[in-house]
Amino acid sequence: MHNRPQTPDFSGYAEQVFNRCDALALHSQSYEGMDRRYLTPEHSMANLQVAQWMTAAGMETWVDQAGNQWGRYKSATPDAKSFVMGSHIDTVPNGGIYDGILGIVLPISLIQYLSDNKVKLPYHLEIVAFGDEEGTRFGTTLLGSRAITGLWQQQWAGLVDAQGISIEEALSNFGCEFSQIQDASRLKDKLLGFLETHIEQGPVLEAEDLPVGTVSGIAGAKRFKLNIKGHAGHAGTVPMTMRADALVAAAEMIQVVEEVATELGVVATVGKIANYPNAVNVIPGDVEFTLDIRSEIDSRRDTVLEILQQVLGQVAEKRKVTLDWKMTHSANAVACDPKLQHLVSNSISAAGYRQFTLPSGAGHDAMAIADICPVGMLFVRCEKGISHHPAESVMVDDIEAALKVLNNFVRFYQNQYQEENQVSLSSPDLCA
Ligand SMILES: [Zn+2]
C-alpha cells in the first residue's frame, strides 16, 4: 500500500467501545447473563441507544421494516454507493456482552474518530445493527440480515415465539409491518461490500498470541439425526455374543466420527444422544444421536459424509443393528471476498500485527449478506474462545488493535475505490 497510515491514538476510542458494550448489556430480559431477543422492548431500547451513539458520531439514522438499526456517515457525493459494517444486536439466552455487539459498537467509535478528525470519504460508510442473527425467539436464524437481502419468506409471518406471538404481531408491536418487509431490502448495485467484526468464538487467536485475524470464509454445516435400532433384552439372560446392543454400536460410531473427521480435516460433533429404554438392567434397543459436520469447503465436508455413511454402515452390519440417517439442516460454506480479505490482512500488518487468516466455524450475518455484495470478516480474540456465555471476555487492548485495523481498512478501501472509480470513468462501456 502506497498510502502509509499514521498511527493515531485509539486508546480513548477503545475505552469508549469497552464501556458501550457494558452499557448495552443493561438492555437484557434477564439479570443472569445477557438475553436480548428480536423485536422485544430490550431490542428497541438497544436500538435507541445505538442510534444515539450514531448521531453523536455524525451519522444519519433509521430503523428498517425488519427492525434493523442503521446509521450512515454520509459521503460528500449524495448518490455515492455504500460500504456497510455491522453485526447483530440480539443475543442467546444466558449469553455474553460482546458476541455481535462488538461488531456494531466498534465501527461506531471508528466513525466517531473519522468525524472528530473531519475525515470525508468518497462513499457512504454505513453501520447496521441486525435485529436477529441467533434465531432464539422465532427459531429461524439470520432474520435481520436476510431481510436486507430480500429473502424473507411469506410463511415466516406465522412463526411464533414461546408465548405464541407471531413475527407479524411482534413486528407490528415494534412499529414495523410484515407486509412492507421488502422495503428493508437493499439494492445490490448500491452496496460496495460488507465487513463484519466479530469475536472469534474459538481459541485459535489466543493460541497464536494475536489480537485479530482475517477470516477466509464461513463453514457450511450439515446436521443429521441418526437412529440405531438393535434389540432390547434382559441384561442378565442374553449372552454377550447374541446381542444387538444399540448403545454399544452408537459408541463405536461416535468414535469413528471423531477419527474420520480428525484425519480428513473437517469438524464433526455428536452433541446429543437419547438411549431407549435407558434402564439399568435392559440392553439398549434404540439410540438416536445427532451429527453436526462442518467445513469451509463444501465438497470436503460431503466427501467425509460419504465416507462416514459407508463406515458407520459397516459398524451397523457388524453389530447387527440398523442405521437410519435423516438430514435436519444444510447450509453451504460462504467464502470471504478475496479482495476484502487482502485489504483486511494488509490493514492488520499496517497496524503492526502479524497477518493471520482463519476460517469461521460459526455462522454469521456475513453469510446472508454474501448474497448481495462481497463480504469480509475481522475476528477479535476473546478469552479462552468462550462465547454464548456470561464469561465472554475481550481485552481493551484488542479492541484498540481492531480499531487501528478498521481505520487502516477504511483508508485502504478508499484508495482502491478511487482507483476503480477512475477506471470506470475512463471506460464508459464497463458496467458498475
Ligand atoms: Zn454472533
Boltz pocket constraint, residues with backbone or C-beta under 6 A from the ligand:
constraints:
  - pocket:
      binder: B
      contacts: [[A, 88], [A, 99], [A, 100], [A, 133], [A, 198], [A, 363]]
      max_distance: 6.0
